[in-house]
Amino acid sequence: MSARPLVLGIAGSPREGGNSDRLLDAALQAAREAGAETRLLAARDVGMTPCTGCNSCSATGECVLADGADVYDAIDAADAIIVSSPVYFAGVPAGLKALFDRMQPYWARTYELGLPRPPRRPGGAILVRGGGDPYGFAGAEATTRSVLAVLGIDVLEIVLVEGADAPADVEREPGALVRARQLGAAVASASSERTNGGS
Ligand SMILES: Cc1cc2nc3c(=O)[nH]c(=O)nc-3n(C[C@H](O)[C@H](O)[C@H](O)COP(=O)(O)O)c2cc1C
């Protein structure tokens, strides 16, 4: 019998039920329909404290801060990861950025300690923005790609949704929900192939 891959969704918005949450819900729903199990981790709920730059992880490969064990466990257990976030001042919201920065131990293990890299896993991201400033998605996309690379994620797609500002605006953009669903299904299918050895 085939094992069901576990797709982890990381929600980046401090606003529960907003556009990026709705898009992530659509992606995870499609992943379930494609046979995956899903888990949702919201940065606003885990409230990771920011990296202090102490560089202890450069020596040990572990973070010295007391919080975050559940987040590291969830990331390690996932067969695939999808991040969904609004653009905030051309980057990602502070809570998600704190979570991203706390991924430094994975970087340290690979690039400073020479430990085996995390297994390659499929994934992607969804970024949504109101469109009120001229700086676009580039900053948030680069930050997200950077952390996904360190986590060993092969990015299938970054879904970019522009012009959604009020919390339910994406509901008036069915194309955006369709693209989010397509990403969820593609990630589930790619992780299923890897989990089940291509069978
Ligand atoms: C603090 C803050 C900063 C924002 N910065 C940007 C920005 O730089 N560019 C942009 O297009 N939209 C920006 N927005 C608009 C959000 O990206 C938009 O409202 C988005 O739909 C919020 O997603 P959510 O509903 O998932 O929270 C900002 C909103 C807030 C509250």
PDBQT file of the ligand as one rigid body, heavy atoms in Angstrom, charges set to zero:
ROOT
HETATM    1  C1  LIG A 201       2.085  46.160   7.223  1.00  0.00    +0.000 C 
HETATM    2  C2  LIG A 201       1.614  45.907   5.816  1.00  0.00    +0.000 A 
HETATM    3  C3  LIG A 201       2.520  46.048   4.767  1.00  0.00    +0.000 A 
HETATM    4  C4  LIG A 201       2.129  45.820   3.460  1.00  0.00    +0.000 A 
HETATM    5  N1  LIG A 201       3.053  45.971   2.461  1.00  0.00    +0.000 NA
HETATM    6  C5  LIG A 201       2.680  45.756   1.194  1.00  0.00    +0.000 A 
HETATM    7  C6  LIG A 201       3.641  45.905   0.143  1.00  0.00    +0.000 A 
HETATM    8  O1  LIG A 201       4.818  46.194   0.351  1.00  0.00    +0.000 OA
HETATM    9  N2  LIG A 201       3.234  45.691  -1.139  1.00  0.00    +0.000 N 
HETATM   10  C7  LIG A 201       1.930  45.351  -1.428  1.00  0.00    +0.000 A 
HETATM   11  O2  LIG A 201       1.611  45.189  -2.598  1.00  0.00    +0.000 OA
HETATM   12  N3  LIG A 201       0.994  45.168  -0.443  1.00  0.00    +0.000 NA
HETATM   13  C8  LIG A 201       1.354  45.363   0.859  1.00  0.00    +0.000 A 
HETATM   14  N4  LIG A 201       0.436  45.180   1.863  1.00  0.00    +0.000 N 
HETATM   15  C9  LIG A 201      -0.921  44.656   1.545  1.00  0.00    +0.000 C 
HETATM   16  C10 LIG A 201      -1.018  43.151   1.793  1.00  0.00    +0.000 C 
HETATM   17  O3  LIG A 201      -0.052  42.447   1.057  1.00  0.00    +0.000 OA
HETATM   18  C11 LIG A 201      -2.429  42.667   1.412  1.00  0.00    +0.000 C 
HETATM   19  O4  LIG A 201      -3.396  43.316   2.225  1.00  0.00    +0.000 OA
HETATM   20  C12 LIG A 201      -2.592  41.169   1.506  1.00  0.00    +0.000 C 
HETATM   21  O5  LIG A 201      -3.805  40.787   0.902  1.00  0.00    +0.000 OA
HETATM   22  C13 LIG A 201      -2.624  40.684   2.949  1.00  0.00    +0.000 C 
HETATM   23  O6  LIG A 201      -2.704  39.276   2.966  1.00  0.00    +0.000 OA
HETATM   24  P1  LIG A 201      -3.487  38.477   4.119  1.00  0.00    +0.000 P 
HETATM   25  O7  LIG A 201      -4.954  38.771   3.913  1.00  0.00    +0.000 OA
HETATM   26  O8  LIG A 201      -3.127  37.069   3.893  1.00  0.00    +0.000 OA
HETATM   27  O9  LIG A 201      -2.999  38.995   5.417  1.00  0.00    +0.000 OA
HETATM   28  C14 LIG A 201       0.790  45.423   3.180  1.00  0.00    +0.000 A 
HETATM   29  C15 LIG A 201      -0.128  45.273   4.231  1.00  0.00    +0.000 A 
HETATM   30  C16 LIG A 201       0.269  45.524   5.534  1.00  0.00    +0.000 A 
HETATM   31  C17 LIG A 201      -0.714  45.352   6.656  1.00  0.00    +0.000 C 
ENDROOT
TORSDOF 0
